[in-house]
Amino acid sequence: MVIKVENLRSNWIKSGWKRGAFVDLKDHLDLLNKLPLKLKNIINEKDKAYLIPLLYDCSLIEECFIKEPWVQVLICWPCPEVNGNFKFGKNPRQIHFPTINNGEEKYMHADAIGFCQFEREDLLKATPSKDFLWPEKGLPQLLNWVAERYNQPTFPDEWNTRMGRQKRNLDKLWKNKNFIKSCSGLYFNIHPFDEIKNTDEYSLKAYFVVSSTLTGKEHRDFSDNHEAALIQKLKGIISTIPNINIAFIDSIKEDQFTKSMERDFQRWQLEHLSYKNLEDAPLPAELDIK
């Protein structure tokens, strides 16, 4: 029997195909056997393992396999023990993320070895599991962790080495409650943006970006009582690092931080900008998926 093309899409939707669906690999040995040997050997040691498609819905269930031949997926398995260092997208290579499995919260483990690609035509012959749901913001958290592996700004090693000398003091600043509740990001412009000798100088321009969600009394309190202190604290810490010349460190509201400015500044990755404090920590616009 030939299935009409116009019915394919609706049939896939009814079957549960969408980005973030779970496919039980132990029930689909044809897919399991298409995985790289190194990954397959790991999965064979697990009681359960699942495939999650990462491609957005319209392309995932596109009727034409010539237009969209491939689908990118992430392989995961249940966590034997949840590790706080891998929650909330903090670690770039491993993540422990929550799911709702048969009505109970259960954490899954994924890491860098689990990124794969399948022929979409082969994948859509499988049947997604009906046992999983995503908690609030669960799927966006996972997708942001995936995306950050590709679009997270990177800085020269020499710059990272210099900043690392004050890691403990900088971490204290990032964890300052006024910074966490009021700032959605920290952006650096360093010149030259290149590897240099450890005796050469970097010039630094920096902005604390103040969340536009901070309005009225909250914004006045931050501006009057905390903003200048945060700026001076960062200046004081960086001024102790040899061969970094501070051109300026300032604050700016999100609605004033324009796209043209953003092209000249790179976001400095901070642990507090994970999803650990969803109620308290405003995220950068590119991570704040509702």
C-alpha positions in Angstrom: 0.0 0.0 0.0 1.3 3.4 -1.0 0.9 6.1 1.7 -0.1 9.4 0.3 2.6 12.1 0.8 0.1 14.5 2.4 -0.6 11.8 5.1 3.0 11.3 6.1 3.3 14.4 8.1 0.1 13.9 10.1 1.0 10.2 10.7 4.4 11.2 12.1 2.8 13.8 14.3 0.3 11.3 15.6 3.1 8.8 16.3 4.7 11.5 18.6 7.5 12.7 16.3 8.8 16.1 17.4 12.0 17.7 18.6 12.7 16.3 22.1 10.9 13.0 21.5 12.5 9.9 23.2 13.2 6.8 21.2 14.1 3.7 23.2 17.1 2.2 21.5 16.8 -1.1 23.2 13.4 -1.5 21.4 15.0 -0.4 18.0 18.0 -2.5 17.5 18.2 -1.4 13.8 18.9 2.2 15.0 21.3 1.0 17.8 23.3 -1.0 15.2 23.8 2.1 13.1 25.6 3.9 15.9 29.4 4.2 16.0 31.0 1.1 17.7 32.4 3.1 20.6 29.0 4.5 21.5 27.2 1.2 20.9 29.6 -0.5 23.3 28.7 2.0 26.0 25.0 1.6 25.4 25.2 -2.2 25.5 26.4 -1.8 29.1 23.3 0.2 30.0 19.9 -1.1 31.0 18.2 1.7 29.0 19.3 4.2 26.4 17.4 6.8 24.4 17.7 8.8 21.3 16.5 12.4 21.2 16.1 14.3 17.9 17.5 17.8 18.0 16.3 19.0 14.6 13.4 21.5 14.8 9.9 20.1 14.1 9.3 21.4 10.6 12.4 19.8 9.2 12.2 16.7 11.4 8.8 15.8 9.8 9.5 17.3 6.3 7.9 14.9 3.7 10.8 15.2 1.3 13.9 13.3 2.3 16.0 14.9 -0.4 15.4 18.4 1.1 16.1 17.1 4.6 18.2 13.9 4.5 19.7 14.0 7.9 18.6 14.4 11.5 21.0 15.3 14.4 20.3 13.4 17.6 21.6 13.1 21.2 21.9 9.8 22.9 21.2 9.7 26.7 20.6 7.1 29.4 19.3 7.2 33.0 21.6 8.7 35.6 22.8 6.2 38.2 23.5 9.1 40.4 22.8 12.8 39.8 25.9 15.1 40.0 25.2 18.7 40.7 28.3 19.7 38.7 26.5 18.5 35.6 23.1 20.0 36.2 21.7 23.2 34.7 23.9 23.2 31.7 27.0 24.2 33.7 29.4 21.7 32.2 30.0 22.0 28.5 30.7 18.2 28.0 28.3 16.5 30.3 24.8 17.2 31.4 22.3 15.7 33.8 18.8 16.9 32.9 15.4 16.2 34.3 12.5 14.3 32.6 9.1 13.1 33.7 9.1 9.4 33.2 5.7 7.7 33.8 4.8 10.6 36.1 8.1 10.6 38.1 11.0 13.0 37.8 14.0 11.1 36.6 17.4 12.5 35.5 19.1 11.5 32.3 22.8 11.6 31.4 24.2 12.8 28.1 27.8 13.7 27.1 29.9 14.6 24.2 30.1 11.1 22.9 26.3 11.0 22.3 26.1 13.4 19.4 25.2 11.5 16.2 23.5 11.9 12.9 20.9 9.5 11.2 19.3 9.3 7.9 15.9 10.9 8.6 14.1 8.3 6.6 15.5 5.5 8.8 14.7 7.3 12.0 11.1 8.0 11.2 10.4 4.3 10.8 10.8 4.1 14.6 8.2 4.9 17.2 8.8 7.4 19.9 8.2 6.4 23.5 5.0 7.6 25.2 6.5 7.3 28.7 8.3 10.7 28.7 7.3 14.3 29.2 9.5 17.4 29.6 9.3 19.5 32.8 8.9 23.2 32.5 11.9 24.7 30.5 13.4 21.2 30.5 13.8 20.9 26.7 15.0 24.5 26.2 17.7 23.9 28.9 19.0 20.9 27.0 18.8 22.6 23.6 20.8 25.6 25.0 23.4 23.2 26.4 23.7 21.7 22.9 23.8 25.2 21.2 26.4 26.5 23.6 28.8 23.8 22.5 28.8 25.6 19.1 28.1 29.2 19.7 29.7 29.9 23.1 32.3 32.7 22.7 35.9 31.6 23.1 38.7 33.8 24.3 42.5 33.4 23.7 44.2 30.9 26.0 46.6 33.6 27.2 43.6 35.7 28.2 42.0 32.8 30.0 45.3 32.1 31.8 45.5 35.6 33.1 41.9 35.7 34.3 42.4 32.3 35.9 44.9 33.8 38.3 42.0 35.6 40.0 39.4 32.8 39.6 38.5 32.6 43.3 37.9 36.3 43.6 36.1 36.5 40.3 33.8 33.5 41.3 32.9 35.4 44.5 31.8 38.4 42.4 29.8 36.2 40.0 28.0 34.7 43.0 27.2 38.1 44.5 23.4 38.2 45.0 23.1 41.7 43.6 25.0 40.6 40.5 23.0 37.4 40.1 19.6 39.1 40.5 20.3 42.2 38.4 22.7 41.4 35.6 21.9 39.2 32.6 25.4 39.1 31.3 29.0 40.3 31.4 30.5 41.3 28.0 34.2 41.8 27.2 36.0 43.6 24.4 39.7 42.7 24.5 42.4 43.9 22.2 44.2 42.3 20.6 41.7 39.3 20.4 44.6 37.0 19.8 47.3 34.9 21.5 50.1 37.2 22.7 53.2 36.8 24.8 52.7 36.8 28.5 54.7 40.0 28.7 52.5 41.8 26.2 49.4 43.8 27.1 45.6 43.3 26.6 43.3 46.3 26.6 39.9 45.6 28.2 36.5 47.2 27.8 33.7 45.6 29.8 30.0 46.0 30.4 27.8 44.6 33.1 24.5 44.3 31.2 21.6 45.1 33.6 18.4 43.1 32.9 15.5 45.1 31.5 13.3 43.1 33.9 14.7 45.2 36.7 12.3 48.2 36.8 11.1 50.8 39.2 12.1 50.5 42.8 14.3 47.5 42.1 16.3 49.3 39.5 16.7 52.4 41.6 17.9 50.3 44.5 20.5 48.5 42.3 21.6 51.8 40.7 21.9 53.7 43.9 23.4 51.0 46.2 25.0 48.2 44.3 25.9 49.1 40.7 29.0 51.2 41.4 30.3 48.7 43.9 30.2 45.8 41.4 32.0 47.9 38.9 34.7 48.9 41.3 35.0 45.3 42.6 35.7 44.0 39.1 38.1 46.8 38.4 40.0 46.1 41.6 40.3 42.4 40.8 41.4 42.8 37.2 43.8 45.6 38.0 45.9 43.0 40.0 46.4 40.9 36.9 49.6 41.9 35.2 49.5 43.3 31.6 45.8 44.0 31.4 45.1 47.7 30.7 41.5 48.6 31.7 40.1 51.0 29.2 36.7 51.0 31.0 34.3 48.9 33.0 30.8 50.1 33.1 27.2 49.0 33.3 24.5 49.3 30.6 20.8 48.4 30.4 19.8 45.6 28.0 17.7 48.0 25.9 20.7 50.2 25.4 23.1 47.4 24.5 22.6 47.5 20.8 23.4 44.8 18.2 26.2 47.0 16.8 27.8 47.1 20.3 27.3 43.4 20.7 29.3 42.7 17.6 32.3 44.2 19.3 31.8 42.4 22.7 31.9 38.8 23.6 29.8 37.3 26.4 32.0 35.9 29.2 30.7 32.6 30.2 29.5 32.5 33.9 28.2 29.6 35.9 25.4 31.7 37.4 24.0 32.1 33.9 23.0 28.5 33.9 19.5 27.6 34.8 20.3 27.0 38.5 18.3 30.0 39.7 15.5 30.3 37.3 13.6 32.8 39.5 16.6 34.9 40.4 19.1 35.0 37.6 18.1 36.8 34.4 19.6 35.1 31.4 21.2 36.7 28.3 18.6 37.2 25.6 20.1 34.4 23.5 19.6 31.9 26.3 16.3 33.1 27.7 13.9 30.7 26.0 10.4 30.9 27.4 
